[in-house]
Amino acid sequence: MNAVHGRYLHIDLSAGTATAYPLPEAVFARLIGGVGLASYLLDRFCPPGADPLGPENPLIFASSPFIGTGITTASKIALTAKSPQTGMIGDSLSSSYLALALKRTGYDALVITGQAPGWTVLAVDDGEIRLLPGSDLLGLDPAATADAVRAELGNSFRVAAIGVAGERGVRYASISNDGRLAGRTGPGAVMGSKRLKAIAVRGTQRLPAVADPRGVVRAARELAERSLGPDTAKYRELGTAANLAFFSRLGVLPTRNFQAGTFEAAEAISGERLFLEHRTDKHGCAACTIGCEHHYRTRDDGETVEVRLEYESLFALGSLCGVSDPNAVLRAAALCDRYGMDAISTGSTIAWAMECVERGVRLPGRPEEWPRFGDAEGLLRTIQAIGERRGLGDLLAEGSRRAAEIVGQGSVEWAMHVKGLELPGYDPRKLKAMALGFAVSTRGACHNRSSAYEVDFSDQLDPHAEALAWARAAARAEDRAAVLDSLTICKFLRHCFSDFFTEAAELFVRVTGLSMTAEELRLAGERINTVKKLFNIRQGWTRADDTLPPRLLSGEASGLTAAELDRLIQAYYRVRGWDEQGLVPPERLHELGLAELLRDDSRMMHGYAG
Amino acid sequence: MSTGTATVRVELFGTPQLLTGQRQVEVPGRTLHEIAGVLAQEFPVLAGPVIDPATGWLNGGYIFVVDGRFTRDASYPVGPESSVLLVSAQAGGAS
């Protein structure tokens, strides 16, 4: 096949070795690349029961066939590891030049296992690796770390780095590269547990040729033109921050730890207000024609901060904590970036603590320092405490699920997570498809691996449609998301396709030379989701893990009951061909072509292959 | 449209709000198509970026929400009691 190298590099930090292994064509034919490839390698390398912060947990970086082809937005790198938040699959995507650099090394993926003897910078220079001292970089934020590493190694290296949060094991620490974050599920904590402060990659190899160069150029040009049309206008002009005021109006804006769906101060932190009063400029990711990354500057008497801001950071550090000062929200987002922490989990865990204070639940640390809803200074102070694991921050660095289990006093009732991953900014009580998507998502409460909210925010289904119809729609949205994440093209592009699976399959054929129909591509999405599910099952997933926080399933304010969610989940399992307990029958694995793929490759992998 | 057509309150979010400088406007119309057409007439800045001048209907990136229901059905009926929002269609991002 074309457009891939057909091999990955396994780096053992404990032994200080790097070994190349082949990747068979079947892996790409069935799982595409990107998140599909990274999930497959995780399943191969991570043993059941592995400690997410132990040396046996692999940290995997994967590229895709589309990277380097000129297809807009395709320069994304996929990361997987067993998540320190969920104990299940942790997968993240990040747009960056690092993806291009990795592909130019001559490898499709890096699998990093073991633990370095001391703080280290891993330099990957084509197929050669060097383990360089990293202790001098401790305490630096990710951007400063990258600058220091490139100053030493040269600007031809691209750098992924962790901040102080990753050094200190904050369970939702992120990995930063080129100013972008692989944020969710705690990959930065995994990297820190390996004593890796940074990974520097330089690739000088030729990119593998595509199968139909002229066809790819033509298709890429057409897609780029469509990416500048009305379907992406929202992202170019306002960015995702535009969601906030509208979501509040709809009653689906998580407010004060999901105690309400409408924020009375929504206008003050709305995307429209931020655009008019705080926006400075906008940027695009590597190889992107859309340019959705909007930057904002504080406008008050305090220290001036300029930061990029998305809706998810805005809601999590704003309405979710009851904070209505846009300057404080911008400073909070900048702090999350500086410490290297996922803003959703940071805001949500602090909101949990704020509700503890509101309800009189005793927390560690000094009461005068406990954060309260609407307390902007308390929010900023607590983010710093988490990043440095000081006082109350040491507890909150564990995430809302673990913090609630430690504190007790009934606080698990308002820990707003699924499988340990805090909910993003969509109140599922009024969003039935999203509720199902959150409950069954393999990485926990996630809007990006499901995208089922799009069903809710459309006229695709009658609100009174039967459970099976919601389940089919949610499964299809999940499959499409898996394909996008594995082709590594941006979800903001998805409406630029008239018929996504048909056109994306045609692109895949032009790039790789492999045959692929629309239905086969959708099936690849299902296969990728099944690989993730199999990983979770091997790590101890049970039916009880597919649920929502109690707050969302009880009380008159909730439009969703536990019984209704259960009906939706059962319907989803039927659509997937799983049994009533959500387990994947052997015959379904055969139908998907996974039994053969996983069995055959287990013989050639040199990591765990149970 | 007859002169007796009722006025409908339309709330604008995102780009439509920024372009018009208004969060809420009142326009006459009995269907969403009529509403879109009048919006394009009364707020010419919407014609092109949000509403296709040739069809008088929404561009692909926009959708109406009527009484909590998302719809791009141009014939969808509305009245003075309707809650009508004009918003950008939704899509998620990376990470």
Chai-1 contact restraints between the chains, C-beta under 6 A:
chainA,res_idxA,chainB,res_idxB,connection_type,confidence,min_distance_angstrom,max_distance_angstrom,comment,restraint_id
A,L93,B,A94,contact,1.0,0.0,6.0,A-B,restraint_1
A,G183,B,S95,contact,1.0,0.0,6.0,A-B,restraint_2
A,R184,B,S95,contact,1.0,0.0,6.0,A-B,restraint_3
A,P230,B,N59,contact,1.0,0.0,6.0,A-B,restraint_4
A,P230,B,G60,contact,1.0,0.0,6.0,A-B,restraint_5
A,P230,B,G61,contact,1.0,0.0,6.0,A-B,restraint_6
A,D231,B,G60,contact,1.0,0.0,6.0,A-B,restraint_7
A,D231,B,G61,contact,1.0,0.0,6.0,A-B,restraint_8
A,A233,B,G61,contact,1.0,0.0,6.0,A-B,restraint_9
A,K234,B,G14,contact,1.0,0.0,6.0,A-B,restraint_10
A,K234,B,G61,contact,1.0,0.0,6.0,A-B,restraint_11
A,K234,B,S88,contact,1.0,0.0,6.0,A-B,restraint_12
A,E237,B,T15,contact,1.0,0.0,6.0,A-B,restraint_13
A,L238,B,G14,contact,1.0,0.0,6.0,A-B,restraint_14
A,A242,B,G14,contact,1.0,0.0,6.0,A-B,restraint_15
A,A245,B,F13,contact,1.0,0.0,6.0,A-B,restraint_16
A,F246,B,F13,contact,1.0,0.0,6.0,A-B,restraint_17
A,F246,B,V87,contact,1.0,0.0,6.0,A-B,restraint_18
A,E272,B,Q17,contact,1.0,0.0,6.0,A-B,restraint_19
A,E272,B,L18,contact,1.0,0.0,6.0,A-B,restraint_20
A,H447,B,G92,contact,1.0,0.0,6.0,A-B,restraint_21
A,N448,B,G92,contact,1.0,0.0,6.0,A-B,restraint_22
A,S451,B,G92,contact,1.0,0.0,6.0,A-B,restraint_23
A,E454,B,Q90,contact,1.0,0.0,6.0,A-B,restraint_24
A,F457,B,F70,contact,1.0,0.0,6.0,A-B,restraint_25
A,F457,B,Q90,contact,1.0,0.0,6.0,A-B,restraint_26
A,S458,B,F70,contact,1.0,0.0,6.0,A-B,restraint_27
A,D459,B,F70,contact,1.0,0.0,6.0,A-B,restraint_28
A,D459,B,T71,contact,1.0,0.0,6.0,A-B,restraint_29
A,K491,B,A91,contact,1.0,0.0,6.0,A-B,restraint_30
A,K491,B,G92,contact,1.0,0.0,6.0,A-B,restraint_31
A,F492,B,A91,contact,1.0,0.0,6.0,A-B,restraint_32
